[in-house]
Amino acid sequence: MRVTFIHADGKGRTDAEAEPGSILLDVAQAHMMPLEGTCEGQMACSTCHVIVDKADFDRLPPASEMEEDMLDLAAGVRRTSRLSCQIVLTHDLDGLTVHIPAESRNMQGPR
């Protein structure tokens, strides 16, 4: 299945292939997107915040209350913001497009 990442500058894009069941954060990091995921998916931070394309947002299951609370701490949050560690890719999400927020900073550097 395919996922498209729109770079923080809004100009570049990376098309990625992923297996169903993959976590979006893992796919993003494997393709060098600047998402830290400091808490390793435990929803204790918001460093994996992405903005889901408006056309794709309704295809996602709703965010949990805990995820919503973490998004309140993220910089540059939009109506379609989600934590990429909480998005499990399924066949229904094939073609998903997400935007890396301009405010993203990966303090861990390249992996």
C-alpha positions in Angstrom: 0.0 0.0 0.0 1.1 3.6 -0.6 1.5 6.5 1.7 2.6 10.0 0.5 4.4 12.4 2.9 4.4 16.0 2.0 7.6 17.6 3.3 7.5 20.5 5.8 8.5 23.0 3.1 5.2 22.1 1.3 7.2 21.5 -1.9 8.8 18.1 -1.6 7.1 14.8 -1.3 8.1 11.2 -0.6 6.0 8.3 -1.8 6.4 5.2 0.5 5.3 1.6 0.3 4.1 0.1 3.5 2.6 -3.2 4.6 -0.9 -3.3 6.2 -0.5 -3.3 9.9 2.5 -1.0 9.9 2.5 2.0 12.2 2.6 5.3 10.2 5.4 6.7 12.5 7.6 3.7 11.6 7.0 4.1 7.9 7.8 7.9 8.2 11.0 7.3 10.0 12.1 4.5 7.6 11.7 7.2 4.8 13.7 9.8 6.7 10.8 12.0 7.7 11.7 14.4 10.6 9.4 12.8 13.2 11.1 11.9 16.5 8.6 9.7 18.2 10.4 10.4 21.4 8.0 8.3 23.5 8.1 5.4 21.1 4.4 5.3 20.6 3.3 5.5 24.2 1.4 8.8 23.7 3.5 10.6 26.2 4.7 13.3 23.7 3.6 14.9 20.5 6.8 14.6 18.5 5.2 12.4 15.8 2.4 14.9 15.0 1.3 14.9 11.3 -1.4 16.7 9.5 -3.6 14.3 7.5 -4.8 15.5 4.1 -8.4 16.7 4.4 -9.5 14.3 1.7 -8.2 11.4 3.8 -9.0 12.4 7.3 -12.4 10.8 7.5 -11.0 7.4 6.5 -9.1 7.3 9.8 -10.7 5.9 13.0 -11.4 8.7 15.5 -8.6 9.8 17.8 -8.8 8.7 21.4 -9.2 11.2 24.2 -5.6 10.6 25.2 -4.4 11.3 21.7 -6.5 14.5 21.6 -4.8 15.5 24.9 -1.3 15.0 23.4 -2.3 16.9 20.3 -3.1 19.9 22.5 0.7 20.1 23.2 1.8 19.9 19.6 3.0 22.9 17.6 1.0 23.9 14.5 -2.0 21.7 15.2 -4.8 21.7 12.6 -8.2 20.2 12.5 -6.9 17.2 10.7 -3.8 16.7 13.0 -3.1 13.2 14.4 -0.2 11.4 16.1 1.4 9.2 13.5 2.2 6.6 16.2 -1.5 6.0 16.6 -2.3 5.4 12.9 -2.2 1.7 12.0 -2.2 1.4 8.2 -4.9 -0.8 6.7 -6.0 -1.5 3.1 -8.7 1.1 3.6 -5.9 3.7 4.1 -4.1 3.0 0.8 -3.1 6.2 -0.8 -3.1 8.2 2.5 -1.4 11.6 2.3 0.1 13.3 5.3 1.8 16.6 5.7 4.9 17.0 7.9 4.2 20.2 10.0 6.5 23.1 9.3 7.2 23.2 13.0 8.7 19.6 13.0 12.1 19.3 14.4 13.8 16.0 14.8 16.3 16.6 17.6 17.6 13.0 17.3 19.0 13.7 13.9 19.3 11.1 11.1 19.0 7.5 12.1 
